[in-house]
Amino acid sequence: MYAVHPGALPSNVWGGITQALPGDCGAVVLDLAGVPEYFEAALSGGHTELTVASLVDRLVAEYRADRVRQSAGGPVTFVGWSFGGVLAQAMAERLTRPERPDRLVLLDSIAPTDAYQQPDDALDPPLLLRWFAMYLGAKRGRAVSFGPGGSVGLDTGTGLVRLLDAAIDCGALAEGTPLPGLRKLYDTYVDGLLRNNRLTATHRPAPSSVPLVLVKAADSLIPEDETLGWAELAPHGLAVHTAPGDHYTMLSRPDAAAVIAELIRRPRY
């Protein structure tokens, strides 16, 4: 298994999934935190000179080097979580036919299709606040909820005030946590999303040459879209499954790890 990890959470969140794999299944995490220009873009307004193609160049080089180091043979599965799914799919299409994986498993990843190549302002505050609450909860190990009505209709300022109260009440944040500190974390989070949105905006994916497996989180980023746009890029088949948790906790929950590991270890259509 080669997993493409786009950051946001530390790469050790893959530990539960790798431990759930059979003992003879190797696992490599390709962590984009090792690309300084990518990581730093989330600290500087989401602007970067990188492209999907330039990131794929680096990932393909690392993949090929690892295969040589290990003198590896046998079947390979690519796994991509979130924006990592976009890169994993582009990697597979960059490789020669003998190098390609047998399958690609996408974990709550949104396809880089026209429907989802949206301008920055399409990421409106209620949507961003909902996603940020998931992220904060995963980082702190506590579910953070806006309560009845969710984040619908909230502007950023009001939403963060409510989120701070909710996070303190559930123990995700300490009493006395200042609002400016939460705002800084939120801004960095949003800049990371903008970076990925801008990278995707200039990417034109080729249809997948290998079968796709999509694992949606029970609380997905976009719950109303069953295939998250991947159906039009899957001429060799798309299987859709659900794992417990939300977009972020699906990587760390033991019950979700068991579902994902089972789908990685053998095809299920």
C-alpha positions as CSV (number, residue, x, y, z in Angstrom):
1,M,0.0,0.0,0.0
2,Y,1.2,3.5,-0.9
3,A,-0.8,6.1,0.8
4,V,-0.7,9.8,-0.3
5,H,-1.1,12.0,2.8
6,P,-1.9,15.7,2.1
7,G,-1.2,17.0,5.7
8,A,-3.8,18.6,7.9
9,L,-3.4,15.7,10.4
10,P,0.0,14.1,11.3
11,S,1.0,11.2,9.1
12,N,0.9,8.8,12.1
13,V,-2.9,8.8,11.8
14,W,-2.4,6.0,9.2
15,G,-1.1,3.7,12.0
16,G,-4.4,2.1,12.7
17,I,-5.0,1.3,9.0
18,T,-1.5,-0.1,8.5
19,Q,-1.8,-2.3,11.6
20,A,-5.1,-3.7,10.4
21,L,-3.5,-4.9,7.2
22,P,-2.1,-8.4,6.9
23,G,1.4,-8.9,8.2
24,D,2.8,-9.5,4.7
25,C,1.4,-6.2,3.3
26,G,3.9,-3.4,3.3
27,A,2.8,0.2,3.8
28,V,4.4,3.4,2.8
29,V,3.0,6.9,3.5
30,L,4.0,9.6,1.1
31,D,3.6,12.7,3.2
32,L,3.3,16.1,1.5
33,A,4.4,17.7,4.7
34,G,7.9,16.8,3.4
35,V,7.4,19.3,0.5
36,P,8.2,22.7,2.1
37,E,6.5,24.8,-0.6
38,Y,3.3,22.9,-0.1
39,F,3.4,23.0,3.7
40,E,4.3,26.7,3.8
41,A,1.5,27.7,1.4
42,A,-1.0,27.0,4.2
43,L,0.8,29.7,6.3
44,S,0.9,32.3,3.6
45,G,-2.6,32.7,2.3
46,G,-2.8,29.5,0.3
47,H,-0.6,30.8,-2.6
48,T,1.9,28.5,-4.2
49,E,3.9,28.2,-7.4
50,L,3.4,24.4,-7.2
51,T,1.0,22.5,-9.5
52,V,-0.5,19.1,-9.3
53,A,1.9,18.0,-12.0
54,S,5.0,19.2,-10.1
55,L,3.7,17.5,-6.9
56,V,3.1,14.3,-8.9
57,D,6.6,14.4,-10.3
58,R,8.0,14.3,-6.7
59,L,5.6,11.6,-5.6
60,V,6.3,9.4,-8.6
61,A,10.1,9.8,-8.1
62,E,9.7,8.7,-4.4
63,Y,7.5,5.8,-5.4
64,R,9.9,4.5,-8.0
65,A,12.9,4.9,-5.6
66,D,11.1,3.0,-2.9
67,R,10.3,0.2,-5.3
68,V,13.9,-0.1,-6.2
69,R,15.1,0.1,-2.6
70,Q,12.8,-2.8,-1.6
71,S,13.3,-4.7,-4.8
72,A,9.5,-4.9,-4.6
73,G,7.2,-7.0,-6.7
74,G,3.6,-8.1,-6.5
75,P,0.4,-6.2,-6.5
76,V,0.2,-2.6,-5.4
77,T,-2.7,-0.5,-4.1
78,F,-2.6,3.3,-4.0
79,V,-4.6,5.0,-1.3
80,G,-5.4,8.7,-1.2
81,W,-7.1,10.6,1.5
82,S,-8.8,13.9,0.8
83,F,-6.7,15.9,-1.7
84,G,-4.3,13.0,-1.6
85,G,-6.8,11.1,-3.7
86,V,-6.4,13.6,-6.5
87,L,-2.7,13.2,-6.4
88,A,-2.8,9.4,-6.1
89,Q,-5.1,9.2,-9.2
90,A,-2.8,11.5,-11.1
91,M,0.2,9.4,-10.1
92,A,-1.3,6.3,-11.4
93,E,-1.9,7.9,-14.8
94,R,1.7,9.2,-14.9
95,L,3.2,5.8,-14.4
96,T,3.9,3.3,-17.2
97,R,1.5,0.4,-17.4
98,P,3.8,-2.2,-15.6
99,E,4.3,0.4,-12.7
100,R,0.7,1.2,-12.1
101,P,-1.2,0.0,-9.1
102,D,-3.9,-2.7,-9.4
103,R,-6.4,-0.4,-7.7
104,L,-6.9,3.0,-6.3
105,V,-8.7,3.5,-3.0
106,L,-10.0,7.0,-2.4
107,L,-10.8,8.1,1.2
108,D,-13.5,10.8,1.2
109,S,-11.6,12.4,-1.7
110,I,-13.4,14.9,-3.9
111,A,-12.8,14.4,-7.7
112,P,-11.0,17.1,-9.6
113,T,-13.9,17.4,-12.1
114,D,-15.6,20.5,-13.5
115,A,-18.3,20.3,-10.9
116,Y,-15.9,20.7,-8.1
117,Q,-13.4,23.1,-9.7
118,Q,-14.9,26.1,-8.0
119,P,-13.6,29.6,-7.3
120,D,-12.4,30.4,-3.9
121,D,-15.6,32.2,-2.9
122,A,-17.6,29.0,-3.4
123,L,-16.1,27.9,-0.1
124,D,-18.6,29.9,2.0
125,P,-18.5,30.4,5.8
126,P,-21.2,27.8,6.8
127,L,-19.4,25.1,4.8
128,L,-15.9,26.0,6.1
129,L,-17.1,26.2,9.7
130,R,-18.7,22.7,9.5
131,W,-15.4,21.3,8.1
132,F,-13.3,23.1,10.6
133,A,-15.4,21.8,13.5
134,M,-14.6,18.2,12.2
135,Y,-11.0,19.1,11.9
136,L,-10.8,20.6,15.4
137,G,-12.5,17.6,16.9
138,A,-10.2,15.2,15.2
139,K,-7.1,17.2,16.4
140,R,-8.4,17.3,20.0
141,G,-9.9,13.8,20.2
142,R,-13.4,15.2,21.0
143,A,-16.5,15.6,18.9
144,V,-17.2,19.4,18.5
145,S,-20.7,20.2,17.4
146,F,-22.5,23.5,16.7
147,G,-25.7,21.8,18.0
148,P,-29.2,22.1,16.5
149,G,-29.0,23.8,13.1
150,G,-25.3,23.3,12.7
151,S,-23.4,26.0,11.0
152,V,-26.2,27.0,8.6
153,G,-26.5,30.7,8.1
154,L,-23.5,31.6,10.3
155,D,-20.9,34.1,9.3
156,T,-17.3,33.5,10.3
157,G,-17.2,35.7,13.3
158,T,-20.4,34.4,14.9
159,G,-19.6,30.8,14.0
160,L,-16.2,30.9,15.7
161,V,-17.6,32.4,18.8
162,R,-20.2,29.5,19.0
163,L,-17.5,27.0,18.1
164,L,-15.2,28.2,20.8
165,D,-18.0,27.8,23.4
166,A,-18.8,24.3,22.1
167,A,-15.2,23.2,22.1
168,I,-14.7,24.4,25.7
169,D,-17.9,22.7,26.8
170,C,-16.9,19.3,25.4
171,G,-13.3,19.6,26.6
172,A,-11.7,20.0,23.2
173,L,-10.3,23.3,24.2
174,A,-9.2,24.5,27.6
175,E,-11.3,27.1,29.6
176,G,-10.0,30.5,28.8
177,T,-8.8,29.7,25.3
178,P,-8.7,33.1,23.5
179,L,-10.9,33.7,20.4
180,P,-7.9,35.1,18.4
181,G,-6.0,31.9,18.9
182,L,-8.9,29.9,17.5
183,R,-9.2,32.4,14.6
184,K,-5.6,31.9,13.8
185,L,-6.0,28.2,13.6
186,Y,-9.1,28.6,11.5
187,D,-7.3,31.0,9.0
188,T,-4.5,28.5,8.6
189,Y,-7.0,25.7,8.0
190,V,-8.8,27.7,5.4
191,D,-5.6,28.7,3.7
192,G,-4.7,25.0,3.3
193,L,-8.1,24.4,1.7
194,L,-7.6,27.4,-0.6
195,R,-4.1,26.0,-1.6
196,N,-5.6,22.7,-2.6
197,N,-8.6,24.4,-4.4
198,R,-6.2,26.5,-6.5
199,L,-4.0,23.5,-7.3
200,T,-7.1,21.5,-8.4
201,A,-8.4,24.4,-10.5
202,T,-5.6,24.1,-13.1
203,H,-5.6,20.3,-13.1
204,R,-7.2,18.3,-15.9
205,P,-7.4,14.6,-14.9
206,A,-7.2,11.7,-17.3
207,P,-9.9,9.0,-16.8
208,S,-8.6,6.3,-14.5
209,S,-6.9,3.4,-16.1
210,V,-7.4,1.2,-13.0
211,P,-10.5,0.4,-11.0
212,L,-11.5,2.9,-8.3
213,V,-12.8,2.3,-4.8
214,L,-14.3,5.2,-3.0
215,V,-14.7,5.0,0.8
216,K,-16.9,7.9,2.0
217,A,-17.0,8.9,5.6
218,A,-20.4,8.5,7.3
219,D,-20.1,12.3,7.9
220,S,-18.5,13.1,4.6
221,L,-17.4,16.6,3.4
222,I,-20.2,16.5,0.8
223,P,-22.7,14.0,2.1
224,E,-25.3,14.6,-0.7
225,D,-23.0,13.4,-3.5
226,E,-22.7,9.6,-3.4
227,T,-19.6,9.4,-5.6
228,L,-18.0,12.8,-4.9
229,G,-17.6,13.2,-8.6
230,W,-15.5,10.2,-9.3
231,A,-18.0,8.3,-11.5
232,E,-17.0,10.3,-14.6
233,L,-13.4,9.4,-14.1
234,A,-13.9,5.6,-13.6
235,P,-14.3,3.8,-16.9
236,H,-13.0,0.6,-15.3
237,G,-15.4,0.6,-12.4
238,L,-16.2,2.5,-9.2
239,A,-17.1,0.8,-6.0
240,V,-18.5,3.0,-3.2
241,H,-18.4,2.1,0.5
242,T,-18.9,3.9,3.8
243,A,-16.7,4.0,6.8
244,P,-17.6,5.2,10.3
245,G,-16.6,8.7,11.4
246,D,-16.2,12.0,9.6
247,H,-13.7,13.2,7.0
248,Y,-10.9,13.4,9.6
249,T,-11.7,10.7,12.2
250,M,-12.1,8.0,9.5
251,L,-8.3,7.7,9.5
252,S,-8.0,7.1,13.3
253,R,-11.1,5.3,14.4
254,P,-10.4,1.6,14.9
255,D,-13.8,0.6,13.4
256,A,-13.1,2.8,10.3
257,A,-9.6,1.4,10.0
258,A,-10.9,-2.1,9.9
259,V,-13.3,-1.3,7.0
260,I,-10.6,0.6,5.1
261,A,-7.9,-2.1,5.6
262,E,-10.3,-4.8,4.3
263,L,-11.0,-2.8,1.2
264,I,-7.3,-2.2,0.6
265,R,-6.3,-5.9,1.1
266,R,-8.7,-7.3,-1.5
267,P,-11.0,-6.0,-4.2
268,R,-14.7,-5.8,-3.3
269,Y,-17.2,-4.8,-6.0
